[in-house]
Amino acid sequence: MSEAEVLTGAEPVYGDPEAIRQAASYVSSPTIIVYSDDKSVRHAVISALGTKLSGEVSAHKIVEFATAPALRQYVDDKKKVDLFILDSEAVPEGGMGIAHQLRDEMADCPPIMVIIQRSPDKWLAKWSGADAVVAHPIDPFTLGKSVLGLLQK
């Protein structure tokens, strides 16, 4: 397949770079990282995201982590990541600290979403380099809309 041709189902898209980019984002399966030490938080995020966000993106893959060292190892191994969703309340390492570290250390860092417990923590999420913030409890509509927006950037 040439750079000017991307297959989307049965019909290829030719020529227009924007159409090719959109088709490529449809074809590729986004990988979403979910980090929290709390299994119920990970489950809430995964349940809210379901298997597919919309017809504009293909089904996503979710990789969940309960520990920061495991997440770092995954990133260090240069595995595919299209979006990080990090729980700011995770212990012993919170999602905002990890977000800040990812922004500082990753070349071409993918978008980062931070889940916060308290609304006043939005300023800290901004400091961490988060591209988006959602609050506990997880609202599936809000989470899905935010994730879709980040994946389409």
Backbone torsions as a table, in degrees:
resi	resn	phi	psi	omega
1	MET	NA	130.5	179.4
2	SER	-79.9	171.2	177.9
3	GLU	-65.2	-25.1	-177.0
4	ALA	-92.4	9.8	-178.7
5	GLU	-136.1	123.7	176.0
6	VAL	-130.0	129.0	-178.6
7	LEU	-83.6	132.4	174.6
8	THR	-129.3	94.7	-175.2
9	GLY	73.2	-128.4	-175.9
10	ALA	-90.3	-21.4	-172.9
11	GLU	-109.6	127.5	175.3
12	PRO	-76.3	156.6	175.3
13	VAL	-109.4	129.1	-178.2
14	TYR	-118.8	151.7	164.8
15	GLY	81.5	-74.3	-171.9
16	ASP	-65.7	114.8	-177.7
17	PRO	-58.4	-37.4	179.9
18	GLU	-66.9	-41.8	177.9
19	ALA	-64.1	-38.6	178.1
20	ILE	-64.8	-43.2	179.1
21	ARG	-61.9	-45.0	179.6
22	GLN	-64.9	-40.6	178.7
23	ALA	-65.0	-40.0	179.6
24	ALA	-64.2	-38.4	179.1
25	SER	-69.0	-27.8	177.4
26	TYR	-71.8	-41.6	-176.0
27	VAL	-71.5	-42.7	-176.2
28	SER	-72.0	144.0	-179.3
29	SER	-96.1	111.0	-176.7
30	PRO	-67.4	142.7	176.4
31	THR	-105.5	122.7	-178.3
32	ILE	-112.4	126.4	176.7
33	ILE	-93.9	130.2	176.2
34	VAL	-119.5	119.6	-178.7
35	TYR	-119.3	124.2	170.3
36	SER	-165.9	143.0	174.8
37	ASP	-76.1	-14.5	-177.0
38	ASP	-96.2	113.7	-178.2
39	LYS	-59.1	-34.3	-179.1
40	SER	-67.6	-33.3	176.4
41	VAL	-68.7	-46.6	178.1
42	ARG	-58.9	-43.7	-180.0
43	HIS	-63.3	-41.5	179.5
44	ALA	-62.2	-42.1	179.4
45	VAL	-66.7	-47.3	-178.0
46	ILE	-63.2	-42.5	178.2
47	SER	-64.5	-40.6	-179.7
48	ALA	-65.3	-35.3	-178.2
49	LEU	-78.9	-24.5	-178.5
50	GLY	61.9	-149.7	-178.7
51	THR	-105.4	-18.1	-179.1
52	LYS	-152.6	131.8	-175.5
53	LEU	-81.4	-36.4	179.9
54	SER	-167.7	176.9	176.3
55	GLY	-72.7	-9.8	-177.7
56	GLU	-84.5	-16.6	176.9
57	VAL	-130.8	151.3	178.8
58	SER	-76.2	171.9	178.8
59	ALA	-55.8	139.0	-177.6
60	HIS	-96.8	162.6	175.5
61	LYS	-111.2	132.6	178.0
62	ILE	-112.1	130.3	175.0
63	VAL	-117.5	120.6	-176.4
64	GLU	-106.5	147.4	-179.5
65	PHE	-132.9	136.9	176.4
66	ALA	-101.2	-14.3	-179.4
67	THR	-130.9	147.1	178.4
68	ALA	-67.0	-39.5	178.2
69	PRO	-59.8	-37.9	178.3
70	ALA	-66.4	-40.7	177.9
71	LEU	-63.4	-44.4	179.6
72	ARG	-62.0	-40.3	179.4
73	GLN	-62.8	-40.8	177.5
74	TYR	-60.3	-46.5	179.4
75	VAL	-66.1	-43.1	179.8
76	ASP	-62.4	-29.5	178.4
77	ASP	-78.1	3.6	176.4
78	LYS	61.1	35.5	177.1
79	LYS	-78.7	156.3	-175.4
80	LYS	-64.8	130.6	174.4
81	VAL	-139.8	127.7	177.2
82	ASP	-108.6	-19.4	-179.1
83	LEU	-162.4	138.0	172.4
84	PHE	-105.9	133.8	169.3
85	ILE	-119.9	114.2	-170.6
86	LEU	-121.3	131.5	179.3
87	ASP	-83.2	118.2	-178.8
88	SER	-68.0	-19.9	-177.5
89	GLU	-92.0	2.5	-179.3
90	ALA	-63.4	146.6	176.9
91	VAL	-128.0	147.3	4.9
92	PRO	-83.1	-9.2	178.6
93	GLU	-116.1	119.6	-179.8
94	GLY	-77.8	157.7	-177.8
95	GLY	-63.3	-29.5	-179.3
96	MET	-70.6	-39.0	176.3
97	GLY	-63.7	-41.5	178.3
98	ILE	-66.0	-41.6	177.9
99	ALA	-58.5	-45.4	-179.9
100	HIS	-61.1	-43.3	179.6
101	GLN	-65.1	-43.3	178.6
102	LEU	-60.0	-43.9	179.1
103	ARG	-61.4	-39.9	-178.1
104	ASP	-73.2	-33.5	-168.2
105	GLU	-107.9	-18.0	-178.0
106	MET	-97.1	127.8	170.7
107	ALA	-74.5	136.3	-178.9
108	ASP	53.6	52.1	-179.5
109	CYS	-62.4	130.7	176.6
110	PRO	-66.3	168.9	178.2
111	PRO	-59.5	150.5	-179.7
112	ILE	-126.3	131.2	173.1
113	MET	-114.8	136.1	178.4
114	VAL	-116.0	136.3	176.2
115	ILE	-97.2	122.3	-178.5
116	ILE	-111.6	156.7	178.6
117	GLN	-93.0	-37.0	-175.1
118	ARG	-121.8	136.3	-179.7
119	SER	-55.7	-38.0	178.9
120	PRO	-62.1	-13.1	179.7
121	ASP	-78.4	-0.6	-179.6
122	LYS	-59.3	-37.4	-179.6
123	TRP	-64.4	-37.1	179.8
124	LEU	-70.5	-36.3	176.3
125	ALA	-63.5	-38.6	177.3
126	LYS	-64.2	-42.9	177.1
127	TRP	-58.6	-37.1	-175.9
128	SER	-69.6	-15.3	-178.8
129	GLY	96.2	11.6	179.5
130	ALA	-64.3	140.3	176.6
131	ASP	-86.2	-22.1	-179.6
132	ALA	-153.3	157.2	179.9
133	VAL	-133.7	135.4	169.8
134	VAL	-127.0	157.7	-175.2
135	ALA	-112.0	150.8	168.8
136	HIS	-70.7	146.8	-11.3
137	PRO	-71.0	153.5	-176.6
138	ILE	-67.9	123.0	173.5
139	ASP	-98.9	115.5	-175.9
140	PRO	-55.7	-39.9	-178.9
141	PHE	-65.7	-48.1	-179.8
142	THR	-62.9	-45.9	-179.9
143	LEU	-61.6	-48.6	-178.8
144	GLY	-60.2	-43.9	179.9
145	LYS	-64.2	-42.3	178.9
146	SER	-65.7	-44.4	179.9
147	VAL	-63.3	-44.4	179.1
148	LEU	-60.3	-42.8	177.9
149	GLY	-60.6	-40.9	179.8
150	LEU	-69.7	-37.7	-178.8
151	LEU	-71.3	-24.6	-178.4
152	GLN	-90.8	0.4	177.9
153	LYS	-71.8	NA	NA
